[in-house]
Amino acid sequence: MGIAATPLRSAVTVSVLGAALLLSACAPTGEDAGARAGSAAVAPGSVAESVAGTLATLADLGLNAEDSTALAEGLDALAVADRPAELMATIMPTEVRIQPDQPGEIIVPIADDQFYLSLAPYRTQTHPCTFHVPTSCLGELRGVDAQLRVTDAATGDVVVDRAARTGDNGFMGVWLPRDGEFVVEVTVAGGTGTQTVRTGAEDPTCLTTLQVS
């Protein structure tokens, strides 16, 4: 499902989001939330250099920083071994954030009618996750074939019904309509799991509680 490219913007932010992200098992460990929030007093030249460096890193990975569709999908498709240690990205309900809460943060808005959900079905081992961090999240079932079916909880209409495959990170992504409620069903090697999700502006973009059995 395509989404028109949306303009990116950079921001120097001081917020509590960084601390919230650290509560997710997908977030890097050993970092101080206060340090991640940074300082509002950052030299403009330093910000510009940070943005330029981040854009160069994304370009080297073949990622389009101006297209939220390509960016979200591309980040999720990165081989685990190819994840740059210095790159941090978070997929929020309304935007993709690159180097969140750091000087030179890049924000790529997601179209108002779309929602990106990344799900990691599991059999025996999982982890808590609220907002997907494709640069560090890792699911149990990596590189496995699956059948993905999504229906509208209110109408019963089938929104998605296709063969899928988890990436090297154990996740598979799907674009859903914004502000809805959906039943997600995943079948892996004969095992099936089902879970209901919502796609509002504050809902999770990371689903790690769908167990197939």
ChimeraX attribute file (.defattr): number of C-alpha atoms within 10 A of each C-alpha:
attribute: neighborCount
match mode: 1-to-1
recipient: residues
	/A:1	7
	/A:2	10
	/A:3	15
	/A:4	11
	/A:5	17
	/A:6	16
	/A:7	13
	/A:8	17
	/A:9	15
	/A:10	17
	/A:11	16
	/A:12	20
	/A:13	18
	/A:14	17
	/A:15	14
	/A:16	13
	/A:17	14
	/A:18	21
	/A:19	17
	/A:20	13
	/A:21	20
	/A:22	17
	/A:23	15
	/A:24	18
	/A:25	17
	/A:26	23
	/A:27	23
	/A:28	16
	/A:29	11
	/A:30	7
	/A:31	11
	/A:32	11
	/A:33	17
	/A:34	14
	/A:35	12
	/A:36	20
	/A:37	20
	/A:38	17
	/A:39	14
	/A:40	11
	/A:41	8
	/A:42	12
	/A:43	9
	/A:44	12
	/A:45	10
	/A:46	12
	/A:47	18
	/A:48	14
	/A:49	13
	/A:50	19
	/A:51	21
	/A:52	13
	/A:53	13
	/A:54	21
	/A:55	18
	/A:56	14
	/A:57	15
	/A:58	19
	/A:59	12
	/A:60	9
	/A:61	15
	/A:62	13
	/A:63	19
	/A:64	17
	/A:65	25
	/A:66	19
	/A:67	19
	/A:68	28
	/A:69	24
	/A:70	17
	/A:71	20
	/A:72	27
	/A:73	18
	/A:74	16
	/A:75	21
	/A:76	26
	/A:77	19
	/A:78	18
	/A:79	12
	/A:80	17
	/A:81	9
	/A:82	9
	/A:83	15
	/A:84	14
	/A:85	10
	/A:86	9
	/A:87	14
	/A:88	20
	/A:89	22
	/A:90	24
	/A:91	29
	/A:92	23
	/A:93	25
	/A:94	23
	/A:95	22
	/A:96	26
	/A:97	24
	/A:98	24
	/A:99	20
	/A:100	25
	/A:101	25
	/A:102	22
	/A:103	27
	/A:104	26
	/A:105	21
	/A:106	26
	/A:107	24
	/A:108	24
	/A:109	21
	/A:110	25
	/A:111	18
	/A:112	14
	/A:113	12
	/A:114	20
	/A:115	27
	/A:116	27
	/A:117	25
	/A:118	26
	/A:119	22
	/A:120	26
	/A:121	30
	/A:122	22
	/A:123	16
	/A:124	10
	/A:125	12
	/A:126	18
	/A:127	16
	/A:128	13
	/A:129	20
	/A:130	20
	/A:131	24
	/A:132	30
	/A:133	27
	/A:134	26
	/A:135	26
	/A:136	21
	/A:137	22
	/A:138	21
	/A:139	21
	/A:140	19
	/A:141	22
	/A:142	18
	/A:143	14
	/A:144	14
	/A:145	15
	/A:146	20
	/A:147	16
	/A:148	19
	/A:149	18
	/A:150	23
	/A:151	18
	/A:152	19
	/A:153	16
	/A:154	10
	/A:155	9
	/A:156	11
	/A:157	11
	/A:158	13
	/A:159	15
	/A:160	16
	/A:161	13
	/A:162	10
	/A:163	12
	/A:164	18
	/A:165	19
	/A:166	23
	/A:167	22
	/A:168	20
	/A:169	23
	/A:170	23
	/A:171	29
	/A:172	24
	/A:173	21
	/A:174	15
	/A:175	17
	/A:176	21
	/A:177	17
	/A:178	18
	/A:179	16
	/A:180	14
	/A:181	18
	/A:182	23
	/A:183	18
	/A:184	20
	/A:185	20
	/A:186	24
	/A:187	20
	/A:188	20
	/A:189	11
	/A:190	10
	/A:191	12
	/A:192	18
	/A:193	17
	/A:194	17
	/A:195	14
	/A:196	14
	/A:197	19
	/A:198	20
	/A:199	21
	/A:200	17
	/A:201	15
	/A:202	13
	/A:203	17
	/A:204	21
	/A:205	27
	/A:206	25
	/A:207	22
	/A:208	22
	/A:209	19
	/A:210	20
	/A:211	19
	/A:212	18
	/A:213	13
